[in-house]
Amino acid sequence: MFDRNESCCGYYPHRSGCPYADNDIMPDCPICGAECDSYHVAKRSGEIVGCDECLESIDAWDVVANAVKG
């Protein structure tokens, strides 16, 4: 968790622009509950589908190759 005595994002807590300067609230993922800095959303629906903690990227070519084999 962010310590108010340390700098964050290149800012110091007392300076405007630091996202943690005025509160201790960290956003959490509505899917897995992990504290996170960003969400992943579906482009068409805008629905939050997860965060870096609960989603992973896979190679589409591997998926296609495995589907063809099996």
N, CA, C and O atoms as a GROMACS GRO file, in nm:
protein
  280
    1MET      N    1   0.084  -0.118   0.000
    1MET     CA    2   0.000   0.000   0.000
    1MET      C    3   0.089   0.124   0.000
    1MET      O    4   0.201   0.120   0.050
    2PHE      N    5   0.041   0.228  -0.053
    2PHE     CA    6   0.115   0.354  -0.064
    2PHE      C    7   0.140   0.415   0.073
    2PHE      O    8   0.047   0.429   0.152
    3ASP      N    9   0.263   0.451   0.101
    3ASP     CA   10   0.300   0.520   0.225
    3ASP      C   11   0.302   0.669   0.196
    3ASP      O   12   0.373   0.713   0.106
    4ARG      N   13   0.226   0.747   0.272
    4ARG     CA   14   0.216   0.891   0.248
    4ARG      C   15   0.351   0.963   0.258
    4ARG      O   16   0.364   1.076   0.210
    5ASN      N   17   0.450   0.900   0.321
    5ASN     CA   18   0.580   0.965   0.333
    5ASN      C   19   0.668   0.941   0.210
    5ASN      O   20   0.775   1.002   0.198
    6GLU      N   21   0.624   0.855   0.120
    6GLU     CA   22   0.700   0.827  -0.001
    6GLU      C   23   0.638   0.900  -0.119
    6GLU      O   24   0.522   0.940  -0.114
    7SER      N   25   0.716   0.917  -0.223
    7SER     CA   26   0.659   0.976  -0.344
    7SER      C   27   0.587   0.868  -0.423
    7SER      O   28   0.619   0.750  -0.411
    8CYS      N   29   0.493   0.909  -0.504
    8CYS     CA   30   0.422   0.815  -0.590
    8CYS      C   31   0.409   0.878  -0.727
    8CYS      O   32   0.391   1.000  -0.738
    9CYS      N   33   0.417   0.801  -0.830
    9CYS     CA   34   0.394   0.849  -0.966
    9CYS      C   35   0.480   0.970  -0.999
    9CYS      O   36   0.444   1.050  -1.085
   10GLY      N   37   0.594   0.985  -0.932
   10GLY     CA   38   0.679   1.100  -0.958
   10GLY      C   39   0.635   1.226  -0.886
   10GLY      O   40   0.696   1.331  -0.904
   11TYR      N   41   0.531   1.218  -0.806
   11TYR     CA   42   0.481   1.333  -0.731
   11TYR      C   43   0.503   1.309  -0.582
   11TYR      O   44   0.525   1.196  -0.539
   12TYR      N   45   0.497   1.415  -0.506
   12TYR     CA   46   0.496   1.401  -0.362
   12TYR      C   47   0.354   1.417  -0.315
   12TYR      O   48   0.277   1.492  -0.376
   13PRO      N   49   0.314   1.350  -0.207
   13PRO     CA   50   0.174   1.351  -0.165
   13PRO      C   51   0.111   1.487  -0.147
   13PRO      O   52  -0.010   1.502  -0.166
   14HIS      N   53   0.188   1.586  -0.111
   14HIS     CA   54   0.130   1.718  -0.088
   14HIS      C   55   0.102   1.794  -0.217
   14HIS      O   56   0.032   1.895  -0.216
   15ARG      N   57   0.155   1.747  -0.329
   15ARG     CA   58   0.137   1.816  -0.457
   15ARG      C   59   0.011   1.767  -0.527
   15ARG      O   60  -0.025   1.649  -0.517
   16SER      N   61  -0.055   1.856  -0.596
   16SER     CA   62  -0.172   1.814  -0.672
   16SER      C   63  -0.128   1.724  -0.786
   16SER      O   64  -0.017   1.738  -0.837
   17GLY      N   65  -0.213   1.633  -0.825
   17GLY     CA   66  -0.182   1.540  -0.932
   17GLY      C   67  -0.151   1.401  -0.882
   17GLY      O   68  -0.161   1.305  -0.959
   18CYS      N   69  -0.116   1.388  -0.758
   18CYS     CA   70  -0.091   1.256  -0.703
   18CYS      C   71  -0.225   1.192  -0.670
   18CYS      O   72  -0.302   1.248  -0.591
   19PRO      N   73  -0.256   1.078  -0.727
   19PRO     CA   74  -0.387   1.018  -0.705
   19PRO      C   75  -0.413   0.974  -0.561
   19PRO      O   76  -0.528   0.952  -0.524
   20TYR      N   77  -0.308   0.962  -0.481
   20TYR     CA   78  -0.325   0.915  -0.343
   20TYR      C   79  -0.311   1.026  -0.240
   20TYR      O   80  -0.314   0.999  -0.120
   21ALA      N   81  -0.297   1.149  -0.283
   21ALA     CA   82  -0.267   1.259  -0.192
   21ALA      C   83  -0.380   1.287  -0.093
   21ALA      O   84  -0.353   1.315   0.024
   22ASP      N   85  -0.504   1.281  -0.137
   22ASP     CA   86  -0.614   1.322  -0.051
   22ASP      C   87  -0.693   1.208   0.009
   22ASP      O   88  -0.787   1.232   0.085
   23ASN      N   89  -0.659   1.086  -0.023
   23ASN     CA   90  -0.735   0.975   0.035
   23ASN      C   91  -0.650   0.850   0.041
   23ASN      O   92  -0.543   0.843  -0.020
   24ASP      N   93  -0.698   0.753   0.113
   24ASP     CA   94  -0.630   0.625   0.126
   24ASP      C   95  -0.703   0.516   0.047
   24ASP      O   96  -0.678   0.398   0.068
   25ILE      N   97  -0.792   0.555  -0.041
   25ILE     CA   98  -0.872   0.459  -0.114
   25ILE      C   99  -0.796   0.410  -0.237
   25ILE      O  100  -0.750   0.490  -0.318
   26MET      N  101  -0.784   0.280  -0.249
   26MET     CA  102  -0.726   0.218  -0.368
   26MET      C  103  -0.840   0.151  -0.443
   26MET      O  104  -0.924   0.085  -0.381
   27PRO      N  105  -0.845   0.168  -0.575
   27PRO     CA  106  -0.951   0.100  -0.650
   27PRO      C  107  -0.930  -0.051  -0.644
   27PRO      O  108  -0.817  -0.099  -0.644
   28ASP      N  109  -1.039  -0.124  -0.640
   28ASP     CA  110  -1.029  -0.269  -0.644
   28ASP      C  111  -1.110  -0.323  -0.761
   28ASP      O  112  -1.208  -0.261  -0.804
   29CYS      N  113  -1.069  -0.436  -0.810
   29CYS     CA  114  -1.131  -0.498  -0.926
   29CYS      C  115  -1.268  -0.552  -0.887
   29CYS      O  116  -1.278  -0.626  -0.788
   30PRO      N  117  -1.373  -0.518  -0.961
   30PRO     CA  118  -1.505  -0.570  -0.929
   30PRO      C  119  -1.520  -0.719  -0.961
   30PRO      O  120  -1.619  -0.780  -0.921
   31ILE      N  121  -1.425  -0.776  -1.031
   31ILE     CA  122  -1.431  -0.918  -1.066
   31ILE      C  123  -1.360  -1.004  -0.961
   31ILE      O  124  -1.418  -1.099  -0.910
   32CYS      N  125  -1.234  -0.969  -0.928
   32CYS     CA  126  -1.157  -1.052  -0.835
   32CYS      C  127  -1.134  -0.988  -0.699
   32CYS      O  128  -1.096  -1.057  -0.605
   33GLY      N  129  -1.156  -0.856  -0.688
   33GLY     CA  130  -1.138  -0.788  -0.561
   33GLY      C  131  -0.997  -0.740  -0.533
   33GLY      O  132  -0.973  -0.678  -0.429
   34ALA      N  133  -0.902  -0.767  -0.621
   34ALA     CA  134  -0.763  -0.724  -0.600
   34ALA      C  135  -0.751  -0.573  -0.616
   34ALA      O  136  -0.820  -0.513  -0.698
   35GLU      N  137  -0.662  -0.511  -0.537
   35GLU     CA  138  -0.631  -0.370  -0.558
   35GLU      C  139  -0.559  -0.357  -0.691
   35GLU      O  140  -0.470  -0.436  -0.722
   36CYS      N  141  -0.598  -0.258  -0.771
   36CYS     CA  142  -0.539  -0.246  -0.905
   36CYS      C  143  -0.532  -0.101  -0.948
   36CYS      O  144  -0.599  -0.014  -0.892
   37ASP      N  145  -0.451  -0.078  -1.049
   37ASP     CA  146  -0.435   0.057  -1.104
   37ASP      C  147  -0.522   0.079  -1.227
   37ASP      O  148  -0.552   0.193  -1.261
   38SER      N  149  -0.561  -0.028  -1.294
   38SER     CA  150  -0.642  -0.013  -1.414
   38SER      C  151  -0.733  -0.133  -1.432
   38SER      O  152  -0.705  -0.243  -1.384
   39TYR      N  153  -0.842  -0.110  -1.502
   39TYR     CA  154  -0.936  -0.216  -1.537
   39TYR      C  155  -0.925  -0.245  -1.686
   39TYR      O  156  -0.880  -0.160  -1.763
   40HIS      N  157  -0.965  -0.364  -1.726
   40HIS     CA  158  -0.978  -0.398  -1.867
   40HIS      C  159  -1.127  -0.398  -1.898
   40HIS      O  160  -1.206  -0.457  -1.825
   41VAL      N  161  -1.164  -0.332  -2.006
   41VAL     CA  162  -1.305  -0.323  -2.042
   41VAL      C  163  -1.327  -0.378  -2.182
   41VAL      O  164  -1.238  -0.372  -2.267
   42ALA      N  165  -1.446  -0.431  -2.205
   42ALA     CA  166  -1.485  -0.476  -2.338
   42ALA      C  167  -1.514  -0.354  -2.423
   42ALA      O  168  -1.589  -0.266  -2.381
   43LYS      N  169  -1.454  -0.346  -2.540
   43LYS     CA  170  -1.469  -0.227  -2.624
   43LYS      C  171  -1.613  -0.204  -2.666
   43LYS      O  172  -1.658  -0.089  -2.667
   44ARG      N  173  -1.685  -0.307  -2.701
   44ARG     CA  174  -1.821  -0.288  -2.752
   44ARG      C  175  -1.921  -0.253  -2.642
   44ARG      O  176  -2.007  -0.166  -2.662
   45SER      N  177  -1.911  -0.318  -2.528
   45SER     CA  178  -2.011  -0.296  -2.423
   45SER      C  179  -1.965  -0.197  -2.317
   45SER      O  180  -2.048  -0.138  -2.248
   46GLY      N  181  -1.833  -0.179  -2.303
   46GLY     CA  182  -1.781  -0.093  -2.198
   46GLY      C  183  -1.781  -0.161  -2.062
   46GLY      O  184  -1.749  -0.098  -1.961
   47GLU      N  185  -1.817  -0.288  -2.058
   47GLU     CA  186  -1.824  -0.363  -1.933
   47GLU      C  187  -1.683  -0.396  -1.884
   47GLU      O  188  -1.597  -0.435  -1.963
   48ILE      N  189  -1.660  -0.381  -1.754
   48ILE     CA  190  -1.533  -0.418  -1.693
   48ILE      C  191  -1.525  -0.570  -1.692
   48ILE      O  192  -1.615  -0.638  -1.643
   49VAL      N  193  -1.416  -0.624  -1.748
   49VAL     CA  194  -1.400  -0.768  -1.754
   49VAL      C  195  -1.290  -0.819  -1.660
   49VAL      O  196  -1.271  -0.940  -1.648
   50GLY      N  197  -1.218  -0.730  -1.595
   50GLY     CA  198  -1.116  -0.771  -1.501
   50GLY      C  199  -1.002  -0.671  -1.491
   50GLY      O  200  -1.012  -0.558  -1.537
   51CYS      N  201  -0.893  -0.717  -1.430
   51CYS     CA  202  -0.772  -0.635  -1.411
   51CYS      C  203  -0.651  -0.720  -1.446
   51CYS      O  204  -0.665  -0.835  -1.487
   52ASP      N  205  -0.532  -0.664  -1.430
   52ASP     CA  206  -0.410  -0.739  -1.459
   52ASP      C  207  -0.392  -0.859  -1.367
   52ASP      O  208  -0.323  -0.954  -1.403
   53GLU      N  209  -0.452  -0.855  -1.250
   53GLU     CA  210  -0.439  -0.965  -1.154
   53GLU      C  211  -0.522  -1.087  -1.193
   53GLU      O  212  -0.480  -1.201  -1.169
   54CYS      N  213  -0.640  -1.065  -1.252
   54CYS     CA  214  -0.729  -1.178  -1.278
   54CYS      C  215  -0.740  -1.214  -1.427
   54CYS      O  216  -0.808  -1.311  -1.462
   55LEU      N  217  -0.676  -1.138  -1.513
   55LEU     CA  218  -0.676  -1.168  -1.656
   55LEU      C  219  -0.534  -1.191  -1.704
   55LEU      O  220  -0.439  -1.138  -1.647
   56GLU      N  221  -0.521  -1.270  -1.807
   56GLU     CA  222  -0.392  -1.287  -1.870
   56GLU      C  223  -0.412  -1.288  -2.021
   56GLU      O  224  -0.519  -1.322  -2.071
   57SER      N  225  -0.309  -1.251  -2.091
   57SER     CA  226  -0.313  -1.252  -2.237
   57SER      C  227  -0.260  -1.385  -2.286
   57SER      O  228  -0.165  -1.440  -2.231
   58ILE      N  229  -0.322  -1.436  -2.391
   58ILE     CA  230  -0.273  -1.557  -2.455
   58ILE      C  231  -0.259  -1.529  -2.603
   58ILE      O  232  -0.324  -1.440  -2.657
   59ASP      N  233  -0.175  -1.604  -2.668
   59ASP     CA  234  -0.150  -1.586  -2.810
   59ASP      C  235  -0.265  -1.646  -2.890
   59ASP      O  236  -0.293  -1.765  -2.877
   60ALA      N  237  -0.330  -1.567  -2.971
   60ALA     CA  238  -0.444  -1.613  -3.051
   60ALA      C  239  -0.402  -1.724  -3.146
   60ALA      O  240  -0.481  -1.816  -3.173
   61TRP      N  241  -0.280  -1.717  -3.198
   61TRP     CA  242  -0.235  -1.821  -3.291
   61TRP      C  243  -0.222  -1.956  -3.222
   61TRP      O  244  -0.249  -2.058  -3.284
   62ASP      N  245  -0.182  -1.958  -3.095
   62ASP     CA  246  -0.176  -2.084  -3.020
   62ASP      C  247  -0.315  -2.143  -3.002
   62ASP      O  248  -0.332  -2.264  -3.014
   63VAL      N  249  -0.413  -2.058  -2.974
   63VAL     CA  250  -0.550  -2.106  -2.957
   63VAL      C  251  -0.601  -2.167  -3.087
   63VAL      O  252  -0.660  -2.275  -3.086
   64VAL      N  253  -0.578  -2.098  -3.198
   64VAL     CA  254  -0.622  -2.148  -3.328
   64VAL      C  255  -0.552  -2.278  -3.362
   64VAL      O  256  -0.615  -2.374  -3.408
   65ALA      N  257  -0.421  -2.284  -3.340
   65ALA     CA  258  -0.344  -2.405  -3.371
   65ALA      C  259  -0.393  -2.523  -3.288
   65ALA      O  260  -0.404  -2.634  -3.339
   66ASN      N  261  -0.422  -2.501  -3.161
   66ASN     CA  262  -0.471  -2.609  -3.075
   66ASN      C  263  -0.611  -2.652  -3.114
   66ASN      O  264  -0.645  -2.770  -3.102
   67ALA      N  265  -0.693  -2.561  -3.160
   67ALA     CA  266  -0.829  -2.595  -3.205
   67ALA      C  267  -0.824  -2.681  -3.331
   67ALA      O  268  -0.904  -2.774  -3.347
   68VAL      N  269  -0.731  -2.650  -3.420
   68VAL     CA  270  -0.717  -2.726  -3.545
   68VAL      C  271  -0.665  -2.867  -3.516
   68VAL      O  272  -0.708  -2.964  -3.579
   69LYS      N  273  -0.573  -2.878  -3.421
   69LYS     CA  274  -0.515  -3.009  -3.385
   69LYS      C  275  -0.615  -3.098  -3.315
   69LYS      O  276  -0.618  -3.219  -3.337
   70GLY      N  277  -0.695  -3.039  -3.231
   70GLY     CA  278  -0.778  -3.120  -3.143
   70GLY      C  279  -0.919  -3.117  -3.172
   70GLY      O  280  -0.998  -3.182  -3.104
   0.00000   0.00000   0.00000
